[in-house]
Amino acid sequence: MKELLQELKNTYGEEAEFRDGQEEAIQEVLNGKRLLVVQKTGWGKSLVYFLATRMIRKRTQAVTLIISPLLALMNNQIVSADKLGLQVETINSENMDNWESVIERLEKNRIDALIVSPERLANEEFQELFRTGILRIGLFVVDEAHCISDWGHDFRPDYRRIVDVIRRLPSNIPVLATTATANDRVIKDIKEQLGEDIIVSRGSLMRESLQLQVIRLTTKEERLAWILDHIMELPGTGIIYCLTVSDCQLVYKWLCTNGIPSRCYYADLKNDGTEDKQTIVDLFMTNQIKVLAATVAFGMGFDKPDIGFVIHFQKPGNLVAYYQQIGRAGRGISRALAILLSGGEDNRINNYFIESAFPTEDLMEEVMSAVRENPDPGLKQSDFEKLINMKPSKIKACLKYLVVEGAIYKDGAYYRPAARFWKPDMEKSREITAIRRNELEQMTDFAGTGSCYMKYIAGVLDDSRAKACGTCSNCLNRPIVSEELRQNTLLKAQSFIKEDFHEIDPRKQWPSGVLVDGKNRIPKEFLCETGRVLSYYGDAGWGRLVAEGKYRDHHFDDQLVEAAAGLLTDFVEEHEIRWVTGIPSLRRPALVPEFARRLAAQLHLNYAQVIEKVKDTRCQKELNTSFLQYENVKDSFEVKQAFSENVLLVDDMVDSRWTFTVCGYKLRESGSGKVFPFALASSAGRDGR
């Protein structure tokens, strides 16, 4: 034990001491035990496996294999390991050029630990490292181990592969699983999967440095106003978590417009040529910005000790996720704030996430039927999009689930049916969905409780030692930060949301496998230009008025004409747009053309209804793949004539962009000038992944 303490002091200085439970956990690992560590965020779980790695490497050439769920987490772990003088590498989808050199270093015993995602365990080339003995495991680590459990808030089917690997390990190889977010039910499930002999090391989950407060603000405008009025009162740099990408962008734009140094971060953030994800992270980590508006994509793996606050723009779907997210703050400082801004749309968004979390039995049967009907050579993922009316993300989820279940297997790029008979067992999915709904109710109860917030959370996580924190707004019986917002700031926020617009990026190629004039790429001269969208459908600002006009009034209000004209006046002048046309519908033949005609008059442009709907088709929103959406519209419109000047092409809604793409192509083909799409609202998916 003295040797462990000396190693700690050698690394972190003579004043360094182990936190409660750290030294004992390392010792259990060094004794070859299987251990589940459940400790609060910031406790130092990575220190346990890296210090254990250092000791193991002193007596053997075997390496530590760490299973980690996120690329960001991998990168952060490598930085942590470097402080201990460990050589740690990762094999992941973003460093393919380095794989060969990593494997070479493994062969030469120059790597102490290797970090991979659970998906990597299914890779044939990676499995070969086991078979050939290149990868000799001395310690097997499962980070964020709640993902193993079907009942964990972050369940990932690929984590099931881990259980198979662990069962094949020699009994003397230690296994360490770590998490901050496991209640009794999840711990029981992990024990059942990793072995009943696993030792559980569990500490208090109370976070003494965090002060919690809940503020109920129904509308987004109110929440934006509150943030602007109070953000500079909050300590240090912080995170504002949003449930959707669009809200993440909204908060970021609002703060920037008002001079608050900010950035936004989400999974599909594209490099705009100036800042990539890593640059944004660096700005945040070095306190060069006040706020990072982020989805849950920014979370695990970013170990910044001085985060002063975490604000939630909406409430998360469960308290476990909430605890994990507020745990980013106050790790290395004595006081940090966690403020939940509960809004009117919270439950709607969270219910969508719950309903779409698991592939349904019907969806999996559809995928299975397609595989059975095409056994040789099988189907590529893109083939399913032509055969099944299902969102690509759902197809991917079904395929992943069916592979893990052993119902199908992957042969190169092709999915083929397995020999054994498979029948879906959806009982567990239904149970988990019911639990998710209960967790959302629990989150709602938390937001309305009059008791200690921290004790409430710790109680949900089955921490029997939980006691009142004494520092949250309920314990203090007063707000920590004022809940007031200024009326002029609210008016400013309302105007901002109505003036906020979004762009329509042109599609540059036809769906996979589709050739037009022998080409998949759309010729440049037939492309639409970048267009504009006034709102998000049904959302704050103009979105609600669009929804009412389309489905209730069957007429778009003059306010929308004025708002659209206000958005487009400079745009029309800049791009020399000279005329307007609308995209008609057989269901509501006058709705869009009549609006487009009024908009043209407001913009002082000519109007001509040159597009005709010649075939009744399904609503685009009923179709879920790019291929089917394209097929649905490709022959349903005809252009009677076109004018050579640039045109504003108007529709009420945009989602897949195929209606604009096809109509724009036909306008250009008929001799039109450049085509600039405009839609009143976007109904494209906007989840926060």
Secondary structure, 3 states (H helix, E strand, C coil): CHHHHHHHHHHHCCCCCCCCCHHHHHHHHHCCCEEEEECCCCCCHHHHHHHHHHHHHHHCCCEEEEECCCHHHHHHHHHHHHHCCCCEEECCCCCHHHHHHHHHHHHCCCCCEEEECHHHHHCHHHHHHHHCCCCCEEEEEECCHHHHCCCCCCCCHHHHHHHHHHHHCCCCCCEEEEECCCCHHHHHHHHHHHCCCCEEEECCCCCCCEEEEEEECCCHHHHHHHHHHHHHHCCCEEEEECCEHHHHHHHHHHHHHCCCCEEEECCCCCCCCCCCHHHHHHHHHCCCCCEEEECCCCCCCCCCCCEEEEEECCCCCCHHHHHHHHCCCCCCCCCEEEEEEECCCHHHHHHHHHHCCCCCHHHHHHHHHHHHHCCCCCECHHHHHHHCCCCHHHHHHHHHHHHHHCCEEEECCEEEECCCCCCCCCHHHHHHHHHHHHHHHHHHHHHHCCCCHHHHHHHHCCCCCCCCCCCCHHHHCCCCCCCCCCHHHHHHHHHHHHHCCEEECCCCECCCCCCECCECECCHHHCCCCEEEEEECCCCCCHHHHHHHHHHHCCCCHHHHHHHHHHHHHHHHHCCEEEEEECCCCCCCCHHHHHHHHHHHHHCCEECCCEEECCCCCCHHHCCCHHHHHHHHCCCEEECCCCCCEEEEEEEEECCCHHHHHHHHHHHHCCCCCEEEEEEEECCCCECC
